[in-house]
C-alpha cells in the first residue's frame, strides 16, 4: 500500500510522515502528506479558498477579522 501523494510504502516502520489516514473516495496517505496537499490547494475545512469568487473571499476575510477582534477584546 502506497501513499497517494509521496508514493512511499505506508507499512514501513518510519513514522516521520505521520500515521496513515484514509482520504474518502481517493485512497490512503500519510497524515503530513495529506495536510500539505490541503495547504497547497488552500483548503480549510470544507472551504476551497482558491475556488471562491473575489467578493465572497473578501466577505469571508472581513468576517474573520471581526471574529478575531471580538475574541481579543
C-alpha positions in Angstrom: 0.0 0.0 0.0 1.5 3.4 -1.0 0.8 7.0 -0.1 -1.3 8.7 -2.8 0.9 11.8 -2.5 4.5 10.7 -2.0 4.1 7.2 -3.3 6.2 5.7 -0.5 5.3 2.5 1.3 2.6 3.1 4.0 3.6 0.0 6.0 7.2 0.9 6.7 8.1 1.4 10.4 9.3 5.0 9.6 6.5 7.3 11.0 8.2 10.6 10.2 5.5 11.4 7.7 2.7 10.7 10.1 0.3 7.8 10.6 -1.8 6.5 7.7 -5.1 8.3 7.0 -7.9 7.4 4.6 -8.9 10.1 2.2 -12.6 9.3 1.4 -13.2 8.4 -2.2 -9.4 8.7 -3.0 -7.2 6.4 -1.1 -4.7 6.3 1.8 -1.9 8.8 2.6 0.4 9.8 5.4 -1.1 12.4 7.7 1.6 15.0 6.9 1.3 14.4 3.1 -2.5 14.9 3.3 -2.1 18.1 5.3 0.5 19.5 2.9 -1.8 18.8 0.0 -4.7 20.8 1.7 -2.4 23.7 2.4 -1.1 23.7 -1.2 -4.7 23.7 -2.5 -5.7 26.3 0.1 -8.4 24.3 1.7 -9.7 24.9 5.2 -12.3 22.6 6.5 -14.7 22.2 3.5 -13.9 25.7 2.2 -11.8 25.7 -1.0 -10.4 29.2 -0.9 -8.8 29.1 -4.4 -12.3 28.4 -5.9 -14.1 31.3 -4.2 -15.2 34.4 -6.1 -13.3 37.5 -5.1 -16.3 39.2 -3.4 -17.0 36.1 -1.3 -13.4 35.8 -0.3 -13.3 39.5 0.8 -16.6 39.0 2.8 -15.1 35.9 4.5 -11.9 37.9 5.2 -14.0 40.7 6.9 -16.0 38.2 8.9 -12.8 36.5 10.2 -11.3 39.9 11.1 -14.5 40.8 13.1 -14.4 37.5 14.9 -10.7 37.8 15.8 -11.2 41.4 17.1 -14.2 40.3 19.2 -12.2 37.5 20.8 -9.2 39.7 21.5 -11.2 42.5 23.1 
